[in-house]
Amino acid sequence: MPLSLQLDRHAQIQRIRLRCQCFKAYALSTYYSYLSEDNCVGLLRVCKPGKRVYIKDLPEFVPFSDSLKQKMVGNQELNAVFDLGKKSYLLSFSGGKSLGRELFSDNREIFKEIQRYHNSILRGGTETLLRESISDRYRTNLRLNKSKRHYIYLHGLHELIPLQLPDTEYYYVASVSNLLSNPSLKRQTFSMKSFSPVYVNAGENQKTQIESKLIQWELGENKAGGSNITLDFSPIEFSKTEFQIGKEPVANLQSRSKRINSVYTNQNFGLKFILDFSPIAYYLSKENSGFFVFQSGAQNGIHNLFFMRKFLEESPLPKPVHIRLLEGKEVARQQAVDDRYWTGYRLFTNAIVED
């Protein structure tokens, strides 16, 4: 099973020691840098499922809090949510500074709600009250400034929250190191009148081919010659010993041709392997230098066609992609009200957005 990854006892002790040392010194920004690297356990779970992992397999710890302070200026803000024991913390980088505070004094209750929510939507259902309760608690505690552009990095079970932030420009971040190393992009890249899509990897599955042809028929052919977005129909599946996308290990994605923006249009693995969603998003970020849309629920069905059509529709004026995502999710919800079909669409960025 892909969720079974055993850490060597010394590797476990090393992780715990690093956490405690960072936190006791109250170096929250250093602690956050460590936690970002600590997510390698999730990455190794995807790359080496069922195998024992040793200290030598863990990446070298490289702090990047100073770089974040330099990058997060003006209206830019990165917000990270993470845990230490039963407490959850928020660390924000903005205005060239970092500020940390307690988010939940006891996270056990909210974690129970998150798990109950996901267990419910796996069975197929509309959990309006529970979804809104979880989202409201995070929105109230995060207290995000709507006048700023937010980059959100979630750690642990926080990755699974059905977060809803209306009237707020925000993007999920799968890899902070990629966010810092990739060149910044102008806002025009994230706000367009129309898209010129290219369609790839429909594969041999007959159902996938039919769905891809329907989407192509709805969106029309790319007659402009260029492309500013890739629609990737490759399903992500667990095959014997590893996760694959288009029969290629997800860990090898950085060897594929680099793209600017992508929408992964044919994903259903998240319903079964939800804890592997963020590690796989990390690898997807390796092949995109701009933004990408990734669904943690189910994309099989007519709702996905309506989402794609709304997300990519031509607009008389440039329309930001975070607005397009909200509109696409609403159209998908009207076609399939069960939460698993529409709440999981997420917008990630691999580059800092400049005005």
ABEGO torsion letter per residue (X at the ends): XAABBBBBAAAAAAAAAAAAAAAAAGBAAAAAAAAAAAAAAAAAAAABBGBBBBAAABBBBBBAAAAAAAABBEABBBBBBBBBEABBBBBBBBGGBBBBBBABABAAAAAAAAAAAAAAAAAEBBBAAAAAAAAAAAAAAAGBBAABBBBBBBBEAAAABBBBBBGBBBBBBABAAAAAABBBBBAAAABBABBBBBBBGAEABAAAAAAAAAAAAAAEBBAAGBBABBBBABBBBBBGABBBBGGBBAAAAAABBBBABBBBABBAAAAABAAAAAAAAAAAAAABABBBBBBABBABEAAAAAAAAAAABBBABBBBAAAAAAAAAAAAAAABABAAAAAABBBBBABBBBX
